[in-house]
Amino acid sequence: MPKKKSILLFLIINIFNFSAAQTETPLQQAKDLYAQGKYAQTVEIYENLLKTSEVAPELYYNLGNAYFKQNQIARAILNYERALRLAPNYADARHNLVFVQQKVVDNIPDYGSFFLVRWLENIVNLCNSNVWLYVSFALFLSSLIFAFVFIFGGKYRLRKTSFYIALLCFIISILTLFFANIQKNKILNRNAAIIMDAAVTVKSSPDKSGTDLFLLHEGTKIVVVDRLNYWVEIKLANGNTGWIEQHTIEII
């Protein structure tokens, strides 16, 4: 009799475990597989989630981590960049991206950007387009309130202070609206890409018979300037340009 009870108990436990496994979400399955070191299966789940569910920066970040564990540097960089495109202030994705970029063969300095431009870009990347839009609206509303105080305020000092605050809020409101537009264009106009092949020869023209200019390696970030048939004209951070075959890159 005790033996029958133990068998029954064993069956109940296994049925419960099977039911729990069946109700486990794909996201939790991916996390469990990642913890078990099954990175290929983790990648498969995250890739399917990105195809079938709403895109989120966390999904790209986790997918980047799984690719990095498989030493697929280009795909790790691609997904960290995609996470940052959706959430520019995603600190973990930024940290991992900087770390993985150290493994890229090409070390291309950015000579084209003035330091003030880079400083402005860093400010713009603090928030996504929606946050900048909310900030702009709040500041514009504040400028109206202080303008109301300026018009109907009694004391001279109060009216003077309200005028300057209203003017400042209005100017910053316009500026943050400009930031929101920049971030929106980054989402809509996707021209940045990552070299996916181990090595790619950049040509002087969109043809295999074109002159070889220089060599790029996987993980290098480029900007697509133009397209012609199966070729894309690219531009590097240092200003160098050339043509490569489209299948060698993947758009961020």
TIKE-371340 format. One record per residue: residue number from 0; x, y, z of N, C-alpha, C in turn. Coordinates in steps of 0.2 Angstrom, whole numbers, padded with zeros to 4 digits, always signed. Each point is the difference from the previous one (the first is absolute). Last residue first. Layout:
% TIKE-371340
- pos  n.px  n.py  n.pz  ca.px  ca.py  ca.pz  c.px  c.py  c.pz
- NUM  X  Y  Z  X  Y  Z  X  Y  Z
...
***
This chain:
% TIKE-371340
- pos  n.px  n.py  n.pz  ca.px  ca.py  ca.pz  c.px  c.py  c.pz
- 251  +0103  +0242  -0195  -0001  +0000  +0008  -0008  +0002  +0000
- 250  +0011  -0014  -0021  -0002  +0007  +0002  -0002  +0000  +0008
- 249  +0018  -0016  -0014  -0007  +0000  +0003  -0001  +0007  +0003
- 248  +0019  -0012  -0020  -0002  +0004  +0006  -0007  -0001  +0002
- 247  +0011  -0010  -0019  +0005  -0001  +0005  -0002  +0005  +0006
- 246  -0013  -0002  -0021  -0001  -0006  +0005  +0005  -0001  +0005
- 245  +0001  +0018  -0017  -0006  +0001  +0005  +0000  -0006  +0005
- 244  +0023  +0007  -0013  -0006  -0003  -0001  -0005  +0000  +0006
- 243  +0017  +0021  -0004  +0000  -0007  +0002  -0006  -0004  -0002
- 242  +0016  +0025  -0004  -0006  -0004  -0002  +0001  -0007  +0003
- 241  +0009  +0026  +0009  +0001  -0005  -0005  -0006  -0005  -0001
- 240  +0014  +0022  +0016  -0006  -0003  -0003  +0002  -0005  -0005
- 239  +0009  +0015  +0024  +0002  -0004  -0006  -0007  -0003  -0003
- 238  +0002  +0014  +0021  -0001  +0003  -0007  +0001  -0004  -0006
- 237  +0001  -0006  +0024  +0006  +0004  -0002  -0001  +0004  -0006
- 236  -0016  -0016  +0008  +0000  +0006  +0005  +0006  +0004  -0002
- 235  -0010  -0014  -0020  +0002  -0001  +0007  +0001  +0006  +0004
- 234  -0016  -0008  -0022  +0004  +0005  +0002  +0002  -0002  +0007
- 233  -0011  -0012  -0025  +0001  +0000  +0008  +0005  +0006  +0002
- 232  -0017  -0012  -0021  +0005  +0005  +0001  +0001  +0001  +0007
- 231  -0010  -0022  -0012  -0001  +0006  +0004  +0006  +0004  +0000
- 230  -0012  -0021  -0017  +0006  +0003  +0003  -0003  +0006  +0004
- 229  -0012  -0015  -0015  +0002  -0004  +0006  +0005  +0003  +0004
- 228  -0013  +0017  -0015  -0001  -0008  -0001  +0002  -0003  +0006
- 227  +0005  +0022  +0005  -0001  -0001  -0007  +0000  -0008  -0001
- 226  -0001  +0022  +0020  -0001  -0007  -0002  +0000  -0001  -0007
- 225  +0010  +0018  +0022  -0003  -0001  -0007  -0001  -0008  -0001
- 224  +0009  +0008  +0021  -0001  +0007  -0004  -0005  -0001  -0006
- 223  +0006  -0013  +0025  -0002  -0001  -0007  -0002  +0006  -0003
- 222  +0017  -0006  +0021  -0006  +0004  -0002  -0001  -0001  -0007
- 221  +0014  -0016  +0020  +0000  +0005  -0006  -0007  +0003  +0000
- 220  +0016  -0016  +0018  -0006  +0004  -0001  +0001  +0004  -0006
- 219  +0012  -0025  +0007  +0001  +0007  -0001  -0007  +0004  -0002
- 218  +0003  -0024  +0004  -0001  +0004  +0006  +0001  +0007  -0001
- 217  +0013  -0018  -0015  -0007  +0000  +0003  +0000  +0004  +0006
- 216  +0017  +0009  -0019  -0002  -0007  +0004  -0006  +0000  +0004
- 215  +0014  +0013  -0023  -0004  +0001  +0006  -0002  -0007  +0003
- 214  +0019  +0013  -0019  -0004  -0006  +0002  -0003  +0002  +0007
- 213  +0007  +0015  -0024  +0002  -0002  +0007  -0004  -0006  +0002
- 212  +0001  +0008  -0023  +0002  +0006  +0004  +0002  -0002  +0007
- 211  -0003  -0011  -0027  +0000  -0002  +0007  +0003  +0006  +0004
- 210  -0012  +0001  -0025  +0006  +0000  +0004  -0001  -0001  +0007
- 209  -0017  -0010  -0018  +0002  +0006  +0003  +0006  +0000  +0004
- 208  -0014  -0018  -0010  +0006  +0002  -0004  +0003  +0006  +0003
- 207  -0021  -0009  +0008  +0006  -0004  +0002  +0007  +0002  -0003
- 206  -0020  +0018  +0004  +0002  -0005  -0005  +0006  -0004  +0003
- 205  -0010  +0023  +0005  -0005  -0005  +0001  +0001  -0006  -0005
- 204  +0021  +0017  +0008  -0006  +0000  -0004  -0005  -0006  +0002
- 203  +0021  +0003  +0010  -0001  +0007  -0002  -0006  +0001  -0004
- 202  +0003  -0019  +0020  +0002  +0001  -0007  -0001  +0008  -0001
- 201  +0005  -0018  +0022  -0004  +0006  -0002  +0003  +0002  -0007
- 200  -0001  -0024  +0014  +0004  +0004  -0004  -0004  +0006  -0003
- 199  -0002  -0017  +0023  -0003  +0002  -0006  +0004  +0005  -0004
- 198  -0001  -0021  +0021  +0004  +0005  -0004  -0004  +0002  -0006
- 197  -0012  -0014  +0015  +0007  +0001  +0004  +0004  +0005  -0003
- 196  -0026  +0004  -0002  +0005  -0005  -0002  +0007  +0001  +0003
- 195  -0019  +0015  +0005  -0001  -0007  +0002  +0005  -0005  -0002
- 194  -0003  +0028  +0005  +0003  -0005  -0005  -0001  -0006  +0003
- 193  -0017  +0020  +0005  +0006  -0003  +0003  +0002  -0005  -0006
- 192  -0015  +0025  +0000  +0000  -0008  -0001  +0007  -0002  +0003
- 191  -0018  +0023  -0004  +0006  -0002  +0004  -0001  -0008  -0001
- 190  -0017  +0014  -0007  +0005  +0000  -0005  +0007  -0003  +0003
- 189  -0028  +0005  +0004  +0005  -0004  +0002  +0005  -0001  -0005
- 188  -0021  +0016  +0008  +0005  +0000  -0006  +0006  -0004  +0002
- 187  -0018  +0001  +0015  -0003  +0000  -0006  +0005  -0001  -0006
- 186  +0007  +0003  +0023  -0005  -0006  +0000  -0002  -0001  -0007
- 185  +0012  +0019  +0004  +0005  -0005  +0001  -0004  -0007  +0000
- 184  -0012  +0021  +0000  +0003  -0002  -0007  +0005  -0006  +0001
- 183  -0010  +0008  +0020  -0005  -0003  -0005  +0003  -0002  -0007
- 182  +0013  +0012  +0016  +0000  -0007  +0002  -0006  -0003  -0004
- 181  +0003  +0023  -0004  +0007  -0004  -0002  -0001  -0007  +0002
- 180  -0017  +0014  +0006  -0001  -0001  -0007  +0007  -0004  -0002
- 179  -0002  +0007  +0022  -0005  -0006  -0001  +0000  -0001  -0007
- 178  +0013  +0018  +0006  +0003  -0006  +0002  -0004  -0006  -0001
- 177  -0009  +0021  -0004  +0005  -0001  -0005  +0004  -0007  +0002
- 176  -0014  +0009  +0016  -0004  -0003  -0006  +0004  -0001  -0006
- 175  +0010  +0009  +0019  -0002  -0007  +0001  -0004  -0003  -0005
- 174  +0005  +0023  -0002  +0006  -0004  -0001  -0001  -0007  +0002
- 173  -0017  +0016  +0003  +0001  -0001  -0007  +0006  -0004  -0001
- 172  -0005  +0005  +0022  -0005  -0004  -0003  +0001  -0001  -0007
- 171  +0014  +0014  +0011  +0002  -0007  +0002  -0005  -0004  -0003
- 170  -0005  +0023  -0002  +0006  -0002  -0004  +0002  -0007  +0001
- 169  -0018  +0008  +0014  -0002  +0000  -0007  +0006  -0002  -0005
- 168  +0004  +0004  +0023  -0004  -0007  -0001  -0002  +0000  -0007
- 167  +0011  +0020  +0006  +0004  -0006  +0000  -0003  -0007  -0001
- 166  -0013  +0020  +0001  +0004  +0000  -0006  +0005  -0006  +0000
- 165  -0013  +0004  +0019  -0005  -0002  -0005  +0004  -0001  -0007
- 164  +0011  +0009  +0019  -0001  -0008  +0001  -0004  -0002  -0006
- 163  +0004  +0023  +0001  +0006  -0004  -0001  -0001  -0007  +0000
- 162  -0018  +0013  +0007  +0001  +0001  -0007  +0006  -0004  -0003
- 161  -0006  +0001  +0023  -0004  -0004  -0003  +0001  +0000  -0008
- 160  +0012  +0015  +0015  +0002  -0007  +0001  -0004  -0005  -0005
- 159  -0008  +0023  +0001  +0007  -0001  -0003  +0003  -0007  +0000
- 158  -0020  +0005  +0012  -0001  +0000  -0007  +0006  -0001  -0004
- 157  +0002  +0002  +0023  -0003  -0006  -0002  -0002  +0000  -0007
- 156  +0008  +0020  +0008  +0006  -0005  +0001  -0003  -0007  -0002
- 155  -0015  +0018  +0001  +0004  +0001  -0005  +0006  -0006  +0000
- 154  -0025  -0003  +0010  +0006  +0003  +0002  +0005  +0000  -0006
- 153  -0022  -0010  -0003  -0001  +0007  +0003  +0007  +0004  +0001
- 152  -0010  -0019  -0019  +0004  +0000  +0006  +0000  +0008  +0003
- 151  -0008  -0010  -0022  -0005  +0002  +0005  +0003  +0001  +0007
- 150  +0013  -0006  -0019  -0005  +0005  -0003  -0005  +0003  +0006
- 149  +0017  -0017  +0004  +0004  +0006  -0002  -0006  +0006  -0002
- 148  -0007  -0022  +0006  +0002  +0004  +0005  +0003  +0006  -0001
- 147  -0005  -0014  -0018  -0006  +0002  +0003  +0001  +0004  +0006
- 146  +0018  -0011  -0010  -0002  +0006  -0004  -0007  +0003  +0003
- 145  +0009  -0020  +0009  +0004  +0006  +0002  -0002  +0006  -0004
- 144  -0011  -0020  -0006  -0002  +0002  +0007  +0004  +0006  +0003
- 143  +0005  -0009  -0021  -0006  +0003  -0001  -0002  +0003  +0007
- 142  +0019  -0013  -0002  +0001  +0007  -0002  -0006  +0003  -0001
- 141  -0001  -0022  +0007  +0003  +0004  +0005  +0001  +0007  -0002
- 140  -0007  -0016  -0016  -0005  +0002  +0005  +0002  +0004  +0005
- 139  +0016  -0008  -0014  -0004  +0005  -0004  -0006  +0002  +0005
- 138  +0014  -0017  +0008  +0004  +0007  +0000  -0005  +0005  -0004
- 137  -0007  -0022  +0000  +0000  +0002  +0007  +0003  +0007  +0000
- 136  +0001  -0011  -0021  -0007  +0002  +0002  -0001  +0003  +0007
- 135  +0021  -0009  -0007  -0002  +0006  -0004  -0007  +0002  +0002
- 134  +0007  -0020  +0009  +0004  +0005  +0003  -0002  +0007  -0003
- 133  -0009  -0020  -0010  -0003  +0002  +0007  +0003  +0006  +0003
- 132  +0010  -0008  -0019  -0006  +0003  -0002  -0004  +0002  +0007
- 131  +0020  -0013  +0002  +0002  +0007  -0002  -0007  +0004  -0002
- 130  -0002  -0023  +0004  +0002  +0004  +0007  +0001  +0007  -0002
- 129  -0004  -0014  -0018  -0006  +0001  +0004  +0002  +0004  +0006
- 128  +0017  -0007  -0014  -0004  +0005  -0003  -0006  +0002  +0004
- 127  +0021  -0010  +0013  -0003  -0002  -0006  -0005  +0006  -0003
- 126  +0023  +0003  +0016  -0008  -0002  +0000  -0002  -0002  -0007
- 125  +0023  +0007  +0005  -0002  -0001  +0007  -0007  -0003  +0000
- 124  +0012  +0007  -0020  +0000  -0007  +0002  -0002  -0001  +0007
- 123  +0004  +0022  -0008  -0006  -0002  -0003  -0001  -0008  +0002
- 122  +0020  +0010  +0008  -0006  +0003  +0003  -0007  -0003  -0003
- 121  +0021  -0006  -0010  -0001  -0003  +0006  -0006  +0003  +0004
- 120  +0005  +0010  -0020  -0002  -0007  -0001  -0001  -0003  +0006
- 119  +0010  +0021  +0001  -0007  +0000  -0001  -0003  -0006  -0001
- 118  +0023  +0000  +0002  -0003  +0002  +0006  -0007  +0001  -0001
- 117  +0012  -0004  -0019  +0000  -0006  +0004  -0003  +0001  +0007
- 116  +0003  +0019  -0014  -0005  -0004  -0003  -0001  -0007  +0004
- 115  +0017  +0015  +0006  -0006  +0003  +0002  -0006  -0004  -0003
- 114  +0023  -0005  -0006  -0002  -0002  +0007  -0007  +0002  +0003
- 113  +0004  -0005  -0026  +0003  +0005  +0004  -0003  -0002  +0007
- 112  +0003  -0017  -0020  -0005  +0003  +0004  +0004  +0005  +0005
- 111  +0010  -0015  -0017  -0005  +0004  -0004  -0004  +0004  +0005
- 110  +0017  -0017  +0004  +0003  +0006  -0001  -0005  +0005  -0002
- 109  +0002  -0024  +0013  -0005  +0004  -0003  +0003  +0007  -0001
- 108  +0012  -0026  -0001  -0001  +0006  +0004  -0005  +0005  -0003
- 107  +0004  -0028  -0001  -0001  +0006  -0004  -0001  +0006  +0004
- 106  +0008  -0026  +0000  +0000  +0005  +0005  +0000  +0007  -0004
- 105  -0004  -0028  -0004  +0000  +0007  -0003  -0001  +0005  +0006
- 104  -0002  -0023  +0005  +0006  +0001  -0003  +0002  +0007  -0002
- 103  -0017  -0008  +0020  +0000  +0001  -0007  +0007  +0002  -0003
- 102  -0006  -0004  +0024  +0002  -0006  -0004  +0000  +0001  -0007
- 101  -0007  +0017  +0015  +0007  -0001  +0001  +0003  -0006  -0004
- 100  -0024  +0005  +0002  +0004  +0004  -0005  +0007  -0001  +0000
- 99  -0014  -0009  +0018  +0000  -0004  -0006  +0004  +0003  -0006
- 98  -0004  +0013  +0020  +0004  -0006  +0001  +0001  -0004  -0006
- 97  -0015  +0018  -0001  +0007  +0003  +0000  +0005  -0006  +0001
- 96  -0023  -0006  +0001  +0002  +0002  -0007  +0007  +0003  +0000
- 95  -0010  -0005  +0021  +0002  -0006  -0004  +0002  +0001  -0007
- 94  -0008  +0019  +0013  +0006  -0003  +0003  +0003  -0006  -0004
- 93  -0021  +0010  -0006  +0006  +0004  -0002  +0006  -0003  +0003
- 92  -0020  -0011  +0006  +0002  -0001  -0007  +0006  +0004  -0002
- 91  -0008  +0004  +0021  +0003  -0007  +0000  +0002  -0001  -0007
- 90  -0012  +0020  +0005  +0007  +0000  +0002  +0004  -0007  -0001
- 89  -0020  +0014  -0013  +0001  -0006  +0003  +0007  -0002  +0002
- 88  -0011  +0020  -0011  +0003  +0001  +0007  +0001  -0007  +0003
- 87  -0010  +0003  -0022  +0006  +0003  +0000  +0004  +0000  +0007
- 86  -0019  -0015  -0012  +0000  +0003  +0007  +0008  +0003  +0000
- 85  -0008  -0009  -0020  -0006  +0001  +0003  +0000  +0003  +0006
- 84  +0020  -0004  -0011  -0004  +0004  -0005  -0007  +0001  +0003
- 83  +0015  -0014  +0011  +0001  +0007  +0001  -0003  +0004  -0005
- 82  -0002  -0023  -0002  -0003  +0001  +0006  +0001  +0008  +0002
- 81  +0010  -0009  -0019  -0007  +0001  -0001  -0004  +0001  +0006
- 80  +0024  -0003  +0001  -0002  +0006  -0004  -0007  +0001  -0001
- 79  +0007  -0020  +0009  +0001  +0005  +0005  -0001  +0007  -0003
- 78  -0001  -0018  -0014  -0005  +0000  +0004  +0000  +0005  +0006
- 77  +0018  -0003  -0016  -0006  +0002  -0004  -0006  +0000  +0005
- 76  +0021  -0008  +0008  +0000  +0007  -0001  -0007  +0002  -0003
- 75  +0003  -0023  +0002  -0001  +0003  +0007  +0000  +0008  -0001
- 74  +0004  -0012  -0019  -0007  -0001  +0001  -0001  +0003  +0007
- 73  +0022  -0001  -0007  -0004  +0005  -0005  -0007  +0000  +0002
- 72  +0015  -0016  +0011  +0001  +0007  +0002  -0004  +0005  -0004
- 71  -0001  -0025  +0008  -0002  +0003  -0006  +0000  +0007  +0001
- 70  +0005  -0018  +0017  +0006  +0004  -0004  -0002  +0002  -0007
- 69  -0014  -0010  +0018  +0002  -0004  -0006  +0005  +0003  -0004
- 68  -0009  +0012  +0018  +0002  -0006  +0003  +0002  -0005  -0005
- 67  -0009  +0020  -0007  +0007  +0001  +0002  +0002  -0006  +0003
- 66  -0022  +0000  -0007  +0005  +0000  -0006  +0007  +0000  +0003
- 65  -0017  +0003  +0016  +0000  -0007  -0002  +0005  -0001  -0006
- 64  -0004  +0022  +0008  +0004  -0004  +0005  +0000  -0007  -0002
- 63  -0013  +0014  -0014  +0007  +0002  +0000  +0004  -0004  +0004
- 62  -0023  -0002  +0003  +0002  -0004  -0006  +0008  +0002  -0001
- 61  -0011  +0012  +0017  +0001  -0007  +0002  +0003  -0005  -0006
- 60  -0006  +0023  -0005  +0006  +0000  +0005  +0001  -0008  +0002
- 59  -0019  +0005  -0013  +0007  +0001  -0004  +0006  -0001  +0004
- 58  -0021  +0000  +0011  +0001  -0006  -0004  +0006  +0000  -0004
- 57  -0006  +0019  +0012  +0003  -0005  +0005  +0000  -0007  -0004
- 56  -0009  +0020  -0010  +0007  +0000  +0000  +0003  -0006  +0004
- 55  -0023  -0003  -0014  +0002  +0003  +0006  +0008  +0000  +0001
- 54  -0023  -0006  -0017  +0007  +0001  +0000  +0001  +0004  +0006
- 53  -0021  -0017  -0003  +0002  +0007  -0001  +0007  +0001  +0002
- 52  -0007  -0023  -0010  -0003  +0004  +0005  +0003  +0007  -0001
- 51  +0006  -0018  -0015  -0007  -0001  +0002  -0003  +0004  +0005
- 50  +0023  +0000  -0008  -0004  -0001  -0006  -0007  +0000  +0001
- 49  +0016  +0001  +0018  +0001  +0006  -0004  -0005  +0000  -0006
- 48  +0002  -0020  +0013  -0004  +0005  +0003  +0000  +0007  -0003
- 47  +0013  -0018  -0009  -0007  -0001  -0001  -0004  +0005  +0004
- 46  +0023  +0001  +0004  -0001  +0002  -0007  -0008  -0001  -0002
- 45  +0007  -0008  +0021  +0000  +0008  +0000  -0001  +0002  -0007
- 44  +0003  -0023  +0003  -0007  +0002  +0004  +0000  +0008  -0001
- 43  +0019  -0011  -0008  -0005  -0002  -0004  -0007  +0003  +0003
- 42  +0021  +0003  +0012  -0001  +0004  -0006  -0006  -0001  -0004
- 41  +0005  -0015  +0017  -0002  +0007  +0003  -0001  +0005  -0006
- 40  +0008  -0021  -0004  -0007  -0001  +0001  -0002  +0007  +0002
- 39  +0023  -0002  -0002  -0003  +0000  -0007  -0008  -0001  +0001
- 38  +0013  +0000  +0020  +0000  +0007  -0003  -0003  +0000  -0007
- 37  +0002  -0013  +0023  -0002  -0003  -0006  -0002  +0006  -0005
- 36  +0007  -0001  +0024  +0006  +0001  -0005  -0002  -0003  -0007
- 35  -0013  +0004  +0021  +0002  -0007  -0001  +0006  +0000  -0005
- 34  -0012  +0020  +0004  +0003  -0002  +0007  +0003  -0007  -0001
- 33  -0012  +0008  -0018  +0006  +0004  +0001  +0004  -0002  +0006
- 32  -0022  -0010  -0003  +0005  -0003  -0005  +0007  +0004  +0001
- 31  -0018  +0009  +0012  +0002  -0007  +0003  +0006  -0003  -0004
- 30  -0011  +0020  -0009  +0004  +0001  +0006  +0003  -0006  +0003
- 29  -0015  -0002  -0017  +0006  +0002  -0003  +0005  +0002  +0006
- 28  -0022  -0007  +0006  +0004  -0006  -0003  +0007  +0003  -0003
- 27  -0015  +0016  +0007  +0002  -0003  +0006  +0004  -0006  -0002
- 26  -0011  +0011  -0017  +0005  +0005  +0003  +0003  -0004  +0006
- 25  -0018  -0010  -0010  +0006  -0001  -0004  +0006  +0005  +0003
- 24  -0019  -0009  +0017  +0001  +0004  -0006  +0006  -0001  -0004
- 23  -0014  -0019  +0015  +0006  +0005  +0000  +0001  +0004  -0006
- 22  -0016  -0019  +0005  -0002  +0007  +0000  +0005  +0005  +0001
- 21  +0005  -0023  -0002  -0004  +0002  -0006  -0003  +0007  +0000
- 20  +0013  -0010  +0018  +0004  +0001  -0006  -0004  +0003  -0006
- 19  -0012  -0006  +0020  +0004  +0006  +0001  +0005  +0002  -0006
- 18  -0012  -0021  +0000  -0005  +0006  -0001  +0004  +0006  +0001
- 17  +0012  -0019  +0004  -0001  +0000  -0007  -0005  +0006  -0001
- 16  +0005  -0005  +0022  +0006  +0003  -0003  -0001  +0001  -0008
- 15  -0017  -0011  +0013  +0000  +0007  +0002  +0006  +0003  -0004
- 14  -0002  -0023  -0002  -0006  +0004  -0004  +0001  +0007  +0002
- 13  +0014  -0013  +0011  +0003  +0000  -0007  -0006  +0004  -0004
- 12  -0005  -0005  +0023  +0006  +0005  +0000  +0002  +0001  -0008
- 11  -0016  -0017  +0005  -0003  +0007  +0001  +0005  +0005  -0001
- 10  +0007  -0022  -0001  -0003  +0002  -0006  -0003  +0007  +0001
- 9  +0011  -0009  +0019  +0005  +0001  -0006  -0004  +0002  -0006
- 8  -0013  -0007  +0018  +0003  +0006  +0001  +0005  +0002  -0005
- 7  -0010  -0021  -0001  -0005  +0005  -0001  +0003  +0007  +0001
- 6  +0014  -0018  +0006  -0001  +0000  -0008  -0005  +0006  -0002
- 5  +0003  -0005  +0023  +0006  +0004  -0002  -0001  +0000  -0008
- 4  -0017  -0012  +0011  +0000  +0007  +0001  +0006  +0004  -0003
- 3  +0000  -0023  -0001  -0005  +0003  -0005  -0001  +0007  +0001
- 2  +0013  -0012  +0015  +0004  +0000  -0006  -0005  +0003  -0006
- 1  -0008  -0004  +0022  +0005  +0006  +0000  +0003  +0001  -0007
- 0  -0013  -0020  +0003  -0004  +0006  +0000  +0004  +0006  +0000
***
